[in-house]
């Protein structure tokens, strides 16, 4: 198993084919990763789930009347 290093920074850039993610760890090297649009959708869904799901704010219409 790879050693876990704390995240130092990341940046995301849109490309013609999807996205390019740069991840830098404290005490480690930087890594570029290409991400397809479908993978980006999966990442967003995973982040929303990790944060407790998608919540509708008071100003947003939840579709109920």
C-alpha distances in whole Angstrom, upper triangle without the diagonal:
4,7,9,12,16,17,20,22,22,25,26,29,30,31,33,30,29,27,25,22,21,18,19,16,18,17,16,17,18,17,20,19,22,23,25,28,27,23,25,27,23,22,25,25,22,23,26,25,23,26,28,29,32,35,38,40,44,45,43,45,43,45,47,51
4,6,9,13,14,17,19,19,22,23,26,28,29,31,29,27,24,22,19,18,15,15,13,15,14,12,13,15,14,17,17,20,21,24,27,26,22,23,26,23,21,24,25,22,22,26,25,22,25,28,29,31,34,38,39,43,44,42,44,42,45,47,51
4,6,10,12,15,17,18,22,23,26,29,30,33,31,28,26,23,20,18,15,14,11,12,11,10,12,14,15,18,18,22,23,26,28,28,24,25,27,24,22,25,26,22,22,26,25,22,25,27,29,32,34,38,39,42,43,42,44,43,45,47,51
4,7,9,12,15,16,19,21,24,27,28,31,29,27,24,22,18,17,13,12,9,10,11,10,12,14,14,17,17,21,21,25,26,26,22,22,25,22,19,22,23,20,19,23,22,19,21,24,26,28,31,34,35,39,40,38,41,39,42,44,48
4,6,9,12,13,17,19,23,26,27,31,29,26,23,21,17,15,11,9,6,6,7,7,10,11,13,16,17,21,21,25,27,27,23,23,25,23,20,22,24,21,20,23,23,20,22,25,27,29,31,34,35,38,39,38,41,40,43,45,48
4,6,9,12,15,18,22,25,27,30,29,26,23,20,17,14,11,9,6,6,8,9,12,12,14,17,18,21,22,25,26,27,23,22,24,23,19,21,23,20,18,21,22,18,19,23,25,26,28,31,32,35,36,35,38,37,40,42,46
4,6,8,12,14,18,21,23,27,26,23,19,17,13,11,8,6,4,6,9,9,11,10,12,14,15,18,19,22,23,24,20,19,22,20,17,18,21,18,16,19,20,17,18,22,23,25,27,29,30,33,34,33,36,35,38,40,44
4,7,11,14,17,21,23,27,26,23,20,17,14,11,8,5,5,5,9,9,10,10,12,14,16,19,20,24,25,26,23,21,23,23,19,20,23,21,18,22,23,20,21,24,26,27,28,31,31,34,34,34,37,37,40,42,45
4,7,11,14,17,20,23,23,20,17,14,11,8,6,5,7,9,12,11,11,9,11,12,14,17,17,21,22,23,20,18,21,21,17,18,21,19,17,20,22,20,20,24,25,25,27,29,29,32,32,31,34,34,37,40,43
4,7,10,14,16,20,19,16,13,10,7,5,4,6,9,11,14,13,12,9,9,10,11,13,14,17,18,20,17,15,18,18,14,15,19,17,15,18,21,19,19,23,23,23,25,27,28,31,31,30,32,32,35,38,41
4,7,10,13,17,17,14,10,8,6,5,7,9,12,15,18,16,14,11,11,10,11,12,13,16,16,18,16,14,17,18,14,15,19,18,16,19,21,20,20,24,24,23,25,27,27,31,30,29,31,32,34,37,40
4,7,10,13,13,10,7,6,5,6,9,12,15,18,21,19,17,13,12,10,10,10,10,12,13,15,13,11,14,15,12,13,17,17,15,18,20,20,20,23,23,22,24,26,26,30,29,27,29,30,32,35,38
4,6,10,11,9,6,5,7,9,12,15,18,21,23,21,19,15,14,11,11,10,10,12,12,15,14,12,15,17,15,15,19,19,18,20,23,23,23,26,25,24,26,28,28,31,30,28,30,31,33,36,39
4,7,8,6,4,6,9,12,15,18,22,25,27,24,22,18,16,13,12,10,9,10,10,13,13,11,13,16,15,15,18,20,19,21,23,24,24,27,25,24,26,27,28,31,29,27,29,30,31,35,38
4,5,5,5,7,10,13,16,20,23,26,28,25,23,19,17,13,12,9,9,10,10,14,14,12,15,18,17,17,21,22,22,23,26,26,27,30,28,27,29,30,31,34,33,31,32,33,34,38,40
4,6,8,10,14,16,20,23,27,30,32,29,26,22,20,16,14,11,11,10,10,14,15,14,16,19,19,19,22,24,24,25,28,29,30,32,30,28,31,32,33,36,34,32,33,33,34,38,41
4,7,9,13,16,19,22,26,29,31,28,25,21,18,15,12,9,8,7,8,11,12,12,14,16,16,18,20,21,22,24,26,27,28,30,28,27,30,31,33,36,34,32,33,33,34,37,40
4,7,10,14,16,20,23,27,29,26,23,20,17,13,11,7,6,5,5,9,9,8,11,13,13,14,17,18,18,20,22,23,24,27,25,24,27,28,29,33,31,29,30,30,31,35,38
4,6,10,13,16,20,23,25,22,20,16,14,10,8,6,5,6,7,10,9,8,11,13,12,13,16,17,17,19,21,22,23,25,24,23,26,27,28,32,31,28,30,30,32,35,38
4,7,10,13,17,20,22,19,16,13,10,7,6,5,6,9,11,13,11,10,14,15,13,15,18,18,18,21,23,22,23,26,25,25,28,29,30,34,33,31,33,33,35,38,41
4,6,10,13,17,19,16,14,10,8,6,5,6,7,11,12,14,12,10,14,14,12,14,17,16,16,19,21,20,21,24,24,23,26,28,29,33,32,30,32,32,34,38,41
4,7,10,13,15,13,10,7,6,5,6,9,11,14,16,18,15,14,17,18,15,16,20,19,18,21,23,21,22,26,26,26,28,31,31,35,34,33,35,35,37,40,43
4,7,10,12,10,9,6,5,7,8,11,13,16,18,19,16,15,18,18,15,16,19,18,16,20,22,20,21,24,25,25,28,30,31,34,34,33,35,35,38,40,44
4,7,9,7,6,4,6,9,11,15,16,20,22,23,20,19,22,21,18,20,23,21,19,23,24,22,23,26,27,28,30,33,33,36,36,35,38,38,41,43,46
4,6,5,6,7,9,12,14,18,19,23,24,25,22,21,24,23,19,21,24,21,19,23,24,21,22,26,27,28,31,33,34,37,37,37,39,39,42,44,47
4,5,8,9,12,15,18,21,23,26,28,29,25,24,27,26,22,24,26,24,22,25,26,23,24,28,29,31,33,35,35,39,39,39,41,41,44,46,50
4,7,10,13,16,19,23,24,28,30,31,27,27,30,28,25,27,29,27,25,29,29,26,27,31,33,34,36,39,39,42,43,42,45,44,48,50,53
4,7,9,13,16,19,21,25,27,28,25,24,27,26,23,25,28,25,24,28,28,25,27,30,32,33,35,38,39,42,42,42,44,44,46,49,52
4,7,10,13,17,19,23,25,27,23,23,26,25,22,25,27,25,24,28,29,26,28,31,32,33,36,38,39,42,42,41,44,43,46,49,52
4,7,10,14,16,20,22,24,20,20,23,23,20,22,25,23,22,25,27,25,26,30,30,31,33,36,36,40,40,38,41,41,43,46,49
4,6,10,13,16,19,20,17,17,21,20,17,20,23,21,20,24,25,23,25,28,29,29,32,35,36,39,39,37,40,39,41,44,48
4,7,10,13,16,18,15,15,18,18,16,18,21,20,20,23,25,24,25,28,28,28,31,34,34,38,37,36,38,38,40,43,46
4,6,10,13,14,11,12,15,15,13,16,19,18,18,21,22,22,23,26,26,26,29,32,33,37,36,34,36,35,37,40,44
4,7,10,12,10,10,14,14,13,15,18,18,18,21,23,22,24,27,26,26,29,31,32,36,35,33,35,34,36,39,42
4,7,8,6,6,10,10,10,12,14,15,15,18,20,20,22,24,23,22,26,28,29,33,32,30,31,31,32,35,39
4,5,5,6,9,10,10,12,14,15,17,18,20,21,23,25,23,22,26,27,29,33,32,29,30,29,30,34,37
4,5,5,6,9,10,11,12,14,15,17,18,20,21,23,21,20,23,24,26,30,29,26,27,26,27,30,34
4,5,5,6,9,10,11,12,14,15,17,18,20,21,19,18,22,24,26,29,29,26,26,25,26,29,33
4,5,5,6,9,10,10,12,14,15,16,18,20,18,18,22,24,26,30,29,27,28,26,28,31,34
4,5,5,6,9,10,11,12,14,15,17,19,17,16,20,21,23,27,26,24,25,24,26,29,32
4,5,5,6,9,10,11,12,14,15,17,14,14,17,19,21,25,24,21,22,21,23,26,29
4,5,5,6,9,10,10,12,14,15,13,14,18,20,22,26,26,23,24,23,24,27,30
4,5,5,6,9,10,10,12,14,13,14,17,20,22,25,26,23,25,23,25,28,32
4,5,5,6,9,10,11,13,11,10,14,16,18,22,22,19,21,20,22,25,28
4,5,5,6,9,10,11,8,9,13,15,18,21,22,19,20,18,20,23,27
4,5,5,6,9,10,9,11,14,17,20,23,24,22,23,21,23,26,29
4,5,5,6,9,8,10,13,16,18,21,22,20,22,21,23,25,29
4,5,5,6,5,6,9,12,14,18,19,17,19,17,20,22,25
4,5,5,4,7,10,14,16,20,21,19,20,18,21,22,26
4,6,7,10,12,16,18,21,23,21,23,21,24,25,29
4,6,8,10,13,15,18,20,19,21,19,22,24,27
4,7,8,12,14,17,19,18,19,17,20,21,25
4,6,10,12,16,18,16,17,14,17,19,22
4,7,10,13,14,12,13,11,14,16,20
4,6,10,11,10,11,9,13,14,17
4,7,8,6,8,6,10,11,14
4,5,5,8,9,12,13,15
4,6,8,9,12,13,14
4,7,9,12,13,14
4,6,9,11,12
4,6,8,9
4,6,9
4,7
4
